[in-house]
């Protein structure tokens, strides 16, 4: 996941202080603008990869809102998260068509393969597993998404194969 901090050395994760400094720049741009909260939260999540308490407090203070108001917005929208997500977000559809055509078995296979439950992130922060309700691909069920890539007619035996390129990319970056 990109940090959005272009002043950082290549290959080094930015510090929290560097990310907060970048957030301050964003808050300067949005100061006094109506409707700034959600765009600022989206940008902050892009910077940090999630919304840590320090960022939420900074946003509340700088936008003149209560912490509870900011936290309430974050809690309301499923897009926002206050826990670190993995580099790759896996969403398994459990809408009616996907569920009936094996979506639950696909989900169980992801859980087993990644050794995490829904809403959790692998210890290496490579994958986060979530459930979705519908991707609009009911005729091609069961469907999953990995990041923005939609995969149709997924079978449990193909889960490891689907994960392989993402794992390979991560290994290549480390090497």
Buried (B, 14 or more C-beta within 10 A) or exposed (E): BEBBBEEBEEEEEBEEEBBBEBBEEBBEEBEEEEEBBEEBBBBBBEBBBBBBEBBBEBBBEBBEBEEEEBBEBBEEEEEBBBEBBBBBBBBBBBBEBBBEBBBBBBBBBBBEBBEBEBEBBBEEBBBBBBBBEBBEBBEBBBBBBBEEEBBEEBEBEBBEEBBEEBBEEBEEEEE
